[in-house]
Each structure stands twice: as structure tokens, then as C-alpha cells.
Amino acid sequence: MSNRIVRTRFAPSPTGHMHIGNLRSALYEYLVAKSQKGKFILRIEDTDQERVVEGAVEIIYRTLKSCGLTYDEGPDIGGPHAPYIQSERRQHYLHHAERLVEEGKAYYCFCSKDKSVLNSVDDPADNFHSYDRSCRNLSAAEIAAHLSNGESYVIRQKMPLTGTTKFVDEVFGEIAVENKELEDQVLIKSDGFPTYNFANVVDDHEMEITHVVRGSEYLSSTPKYNLLYEAFGWEIPNYIHLPLILGEDGSKLSKRHGATSFGDLVKLGYLPEAIVNYIAFLGWAPGGDTREIFSLAELENTFSVEGISKSPAIFSYAKLDWFNEQYLRVLSPDEFVEMIKPYTDDVFIDKVYDPALLARILQTRTTKLSDIPDMIAFFRQADPLHIELYMQKRSKLNPEAGVEILTDLIAALTNLSDWTENSIKDYLNAYAEDSGRKAGQVMGALRPSLSGRSVTPGGAIEMLIILGKEESLKRLTAALHFLQQTA
Ligand code: GLU
């Protein structure tokens, strides 16, 4: 296998959303291939037709595209092993299953579902339940009789009854199961569809997959897959199983922990690049390199299977926040303006404002884009004032000083014709100096008067500019009245 070109596949089931665990599988599959100049293939696993959700395949395409995980072969772009959707490959599975039946390695089972369960062998010592194999040795005549009655059947594989099946996973090491613990697995269901287990093996073989990369929940089923490869005489691929992803409380990552799908994270305003960078670290670390910020191209150069850990990875929203902040900070101002538009336009309906200035005050303070509307809601309407806003120990501001400052500033700002950052700044500095007040106290009176808040993104001058002269003076006057009545 060593001189074959590396081929990996992402094989999602179209169930409606892209869970972080699935996206991590896709990313590692992509990286295993691309770090070795190999090919990355997309295959849709829709054998369980009951679970198929409309539009889910488009979500898969869209997510991979947003994350830059470009596949070399796939349902929408074709390739030498098309079709890449399992429901369109039914004849392939049937053909292979029939071959095993002919070779005596699989058999028709006419037991009804209920009967299979009823006949199951229950071994309390092993806590193991399995089909009792009553159709395993039917004679040709018995089979013909069942068929001529028009009975439906499944095709089961004859598993070895003794011995052990072992394989070495590149992350988890040697895995072994006793063959007697393996049920005669169903390959083809009574509706003619293959089981996931069977389709997966047939496709991985036909699509020449060299490295099967997937979640560790498949680790214990892998010996069964290997028995299929052996029954066919096919080469067994390399296996790279990935560690579980847990929430910070140590339980499996689920909705309970917050947004867990790529789509929901994007809706919250996490950038795809930040998500990809973060999830690269959910189970992998670059040996000897303490850097954390990696573009996809850098990951392709750095990634190696040795860096994958078998210990569960912990998904931390705080860490994802940190990654997102790093990505937001390095955007160009124009890119940031463009990106926040959907979040700012709602707040500034009908209001003239300077998007570049707004972006300047937000870019260094935003963790995720969906925080923005709350951060800037006061531009549309100031929060209600309360007296504590004017009781500031550090700047020695008190309501009386507030009344004096606002009275002076309203008069002077009304006469300021040049409403620009520079002239407002010059004026406020001169005012602080002339009145013997600290600049912090002057700004301390302006900030809550303009916003109703003690903390705002940006300083008083930026707020004055964004609000414009008329709205600023209106708010300062309202604040002065408030103080005069309350103080
Ligand atoms: N369709 C399976 C899933 O979505 C893929 C498992 C595999 O990669 O083999 O979990």
C-alpha cells in the first residue's frame, strides 16, 4: 500500500447539519490526504433512507466549501468512481453480496425481524445477544422453497466461529475481538439496500481508499469490516480513528453544551477559518511547535498522523472565542466593515454613520459577530440613565460635576462648526485644561450621557462622530435635564 497514492474520504450521512465532530473528521481526512499529496473524496452515505433530510446534501457541500476543504471527487463534481452517493450504487452492493453467497461466505436469511430477535442467542456471561444463525446452513432445496414462496430475505455474512480478528489502528494501537462475539452481520437488508457496514467497505474498496479516517465510535466495528475485506480478498486500508470530542463537563459534546454544528457557530458569528483552526486542535497537536494560529495551507504542511492523540478532546467555547478574536483582529478594515454589515445595518436603519469608524471601534473588541448588535444598540437608542453612572471614583466624577461639565459642553459643542474627530478632540482637551478637570472626568461625563452605559465600544469622541452633532446634542441635553432633576 505504501507506494499507492493516498486517498481518503469524507463519508457523511445527510442528516441535516454538520456536527463539529463530523467536520473534524472531514478536516483530518482532508489533511491526511493533502499532507501526503493525496486525494480527498466526498461520498454521501444515505443507505439509511429514513434518516435522510431534504437539503442536507447541500449543507454538506456548502460547509466544505466555506471551510476550504476542496474535494477531488464527489457527487457534484464526479470522478472515476462515480456515482458518489450510496443510494445510486445499489447494484454494486448487490453484485458483491451475491458473489459472497455463491462462494459460500454469505447466505440468505429468511427469518423475520421478530424471529431474528426471538432466536437470538443470549449469553449472560458476555452480555452478548446475537442472531442464532438458523439460516446459515439451509440446504439448496430449503432456500429454493423459501424463494418460491416469495419470502423476503436479508443476506448475512458467515462470520468465523472461532479465533480472533486483530488490526492495528494508527492512533489507538492494536484492537482485537473474539470472532465468536461477532454476529453473522446483515449485508443486504430486505428492502435491497445495503447496511451501512457493508456499503462502507464495498465503497472504500471500489474508491481505492487507502486511509480510513473516522470517529472512534467505529473502532469496535472495524474487525467486522476487516472480515469482509478478507472474505473478498481485498486489501485492508490503514485505519486512523479519531478521539471523542467532549464538552467541558466531560460528557459527549451535544446541544446541551451550546451550538455544536458548523452552521450554528457561523450564525453566532464565528468565522469559518477560526472554526477550522480550532477544530484542527481537537485531537491533534503539532509536535514541538507551540504556534496555534494555522491557516488551512499551513495545516496541510504541518499535519501528521503522529500528532493525533487518543485521549478525548475537550471542546471549549472560550478557546474558540480566542481563535475567533485572533482572526477578526487581522482582517483588513474593509473586510471587517463588509463582514459586520449584516449586524450593523439593523441598528443603524435610517441613520447616517461612518461604517469605517464604527468598524475601527469594534474590530479590537469583538469576540463573535453576533455580539455586535448588543454592543452597539445604544447608538440607535440610549439605555435609560441612572444616577450611578455619574458616580465614578476613579475620575472623581459626581452628579454635580456632571451638571457643570454638560452645561459647558452643550454650549460649546453647539457652536462647534467643524464636527470632526480632530476638532472635537482639540476642543475637549482645551476644555479640560481650562476648567482644571482631568480629561478622564470629562469623558466620564460624556460616555453615559451619550449611551446610558458605563462601558461602550469606543470612546466619547468616536461616539460623538458616529451619532452626529444633532443626535449628540439631543442626548447631552436630555442627560443634563436628568441630572438636574435627579441630583
Ligand atoms: N456515514 C458515517 C457517519 O456519518 C461515516 C463513517 C465512516 O467514516 O466510515 O458517521
Residues whose N, C-alpha, C, O or C-beta is under 5 A from the ligand:
A	BS01	LIG	A11 P12 S13 E45 V213 R214
